[in-house]
Amino acid sequence: MNPHLKPSTQPTSPRLAAHSMRRRAGLRRIGSGLGLALLVLGPTALTGCASAPQIDDYAAEKPAFDLARYFNGQVDGWGIFTDRAWRVVRRFVVTMACTWNGDQGVLDEDFVYSDGQRQKRIWRLRRTAQADGRITYEGTADDVVGTGRGSQRGNAFRWGYTLLVPVDGRTLEFQFDDWMYQIDERVVINKATMSKFGITVGELVVTFTRR
C-alpha cells in the first residue's frame, strides 16, 4: 500500500463498490457450495480425490458383499452407457440366470438394448482364494480377452478385464475397471470405467435387483 494514501479518506467509486459486492457474493456462494458438499458427502468430500480408490477402502462397509451368494438365481439389471461428455448414448436391460457349483459359477446374461439389439454373454467364474477378509475371483467369457480378475472386500467388488467391442465394423479391445457395491439384500450398484490406451472413453452404470 502506498503510505501517502489515506484509506479512510479516499472515496470509493460506484464501479469499485459494485465489483466488491459481487466478489463477496461469489465467495459466499462458493462457501455455501462447499458446505453443502461436506454435508452430503461427509468430511472426505475435499480429500477423496487425492488417490484412486482401492478395494481395501471398503473393508468395514456393510452389508458384506458375497458375490457367489448374490449372483445366484435370477437377477435383473437396468443400465446406461455414457460417453466422455457424460451424455447417455445407450440404454439396456439385462436378465441373468446364475448358478454355482462349489467355487465354480456361471452367469448367463441376456441384454436387450434401446436400439433393439440383443446380446448374450456367459461369464464362467472361479473363486480362487479367501484370506484376511478378501475373496478373489477369476473369470472368462467369449468376448473377453484372456482372464478377468477381481477381488471382494466389505460391501464392494472390483473386477478388471479387457472386452472385445464391435465399433464401425471393427472389433476393438477396451479395458474395464468394474466396481460393484451392495446396497442391501436385493440391490447392487455397478459402475464401470471403459478406457483405451489409458484414456477414459465412457462409463457404464447398472442397477441390479435379485428376484
N, C-alpha and C positions, 0 to 999 in steps of 0.2 A: 504493500500500500504506500502511496506517495505521502510522506509525512507533512507535506504542505497543504494537503486537503483536510478539511474538517468534515467528517461524515455526518455529524449531527446537524450541519447547517447546509449541506448540499441538497438541492431539490431533486426529486425523483421524477423522471419523465413518465407520462402515462403509458408509453410503449414499454418501457422497462418494468414498470409496475405490473402491467398485464402479463409480460413474459414470466416474471417471478411467480405470479399467482398460478399460471398454467404449469410451471415446473413443480410447484408444491403440490398441486392437484395430481400430477402424474406420479409423483413419489408416493402419495397416499394410495393411489390405485395399485401401484406395484406392491406396496406393503400389505394391502388388503388381499391381493392375489397370493402372495407368499403365505399369509396367514391361513387362507383357505386351503392351500396345498398341504400345509402342515396339519391342519385339522382333518382333512380327508385321508391323506397318505401316511400321516404319522411323522415322527422325527427323522426318518430315513429319506424323506422326500427330496432333501437338498444334497444328500451324500450318496444316495443309492446308485448313481451313475458312475461312481468312482472306479468300479471294476465290474466285469461281466459276472452274472450270477453263476454259482456253482451248485451242484446237486446237494452238497452238504449244508448249504444255507438253509435248507428246508427240513433239517433233521428233526426239529422239535414241533413241526407243524402237524396239526390233526385235521381230519381223520387220517390215519396211516393208510397209504395207498398200496393195496395189494393188486398188482396188475393182473395176475392169473385169476384172482377171485372176482375182480370187477368185470373183466372181459371174458365172461363165461356165461354162455346162453345168448339171448337175443339183446342186441344193443342198437339203438338208433342215433343218428347224428345229423346235424344241420350245420352247414359251413359256408364260408365265403373265402375267395381269393382277393387280395388287394395288390395293386402294383406299387411302384416306388413312390407314387404321388398319393397313396392311401385311397385310391379310387377302387371301388368294388368292380372287378372285371368278370367274376364268375361266381355263381351260387350253386349249391348242390345239396342233395340229401343222400345219406348212406345208411344202409342196413347191414348189420354184421351178425353172422352166425359163428359163435366162438365155442371151441371145445378144448379141453385139456385132458391129457393122459400122463399123470405124473408131472415131470418137468417139461414135457413137450406140449405145445399149444398150436392150434390152427385158428387164425382169424380170417374168415371168409367175408370179404367186403364187396357189396354191390352199390355202385354210385349211379345216381341219376342227376345230370347237370341241367342248369337252367336253359341251355340251348337244345335240350333233348338228347344229348349224347349219353350213352351208358358205358360203364366201365366196371371191370371186375379185377380185384387184386386179392390174392391169397397170401397172407403172411404165415410163415412157419417159424414159430418161436421156440427157443430153448432157454430155460432158466439155468444159468451156468454156475452161480456161486451165491453164497449168502454169508456175510461177515460184518460185524460191527454195525448192524442195523441197515446195511446196504445190500440190495439184491441186484444182481446183474443178469442181463439177457443178451442173447444173440438172435438175429432174425434174417430170413431170406424171403424174397418174392421174385416173380418172373421179371418184373421191370425195375428191380433193384440191383445195382452193380455190387458184386461181392456180398459182404455180410454187414448188416446193420448191427450196431452195438448200443446198449443203453444200460442205465442204472437207476435204481429207485431208492428214494430216501424220504422219510416223513410222508407228506401228502403229495410229493412230486415224483415224476418220472421224466428222465431226459434221454432222448433217442437220437442218434446220428446215423445218417445213411445217404447214399447217392442214388437218385432216382432218374430213370430214363423218361424224358418228357418229349412228346412229339410237338415240333414247332415249325410251321410253314413247310411241311413236307419232309422235314429232317427230324432226327431223334438226337436230342442233346442231353448231356448229363448235368444235373443240378444237385447241389448239396443242401440237405435239410438239417437244421438244428431244431429238433421237435421236442416240445415240452408239454406235459400233461399235469394238471392239478386237480386232485379230487376235492369236490366241494362238500358233498355228503354221500350217503349210501347210493344214491341214484345218478348223481350228476358229476361229470368230469369235463373240465375245460381244456381244450387242446390249442396250443399256439405254436406255430412253426415258422421259422425264417428260411426263405429259399434264396440261395446265393449261387453265383457263377464267378469263378476267378477271384473269390473273396469279396465280391461286391453283392450286396443285397439287392435282389430284383423283385421281391414280393413277399407277402406274408399270407399265412393260412390260419384261420380261426374256426374251430369246430366245437360245438356243444354236444356232448354225448349224454344219453339217458338210457339207463337199463330198464327193461320192461319188467 
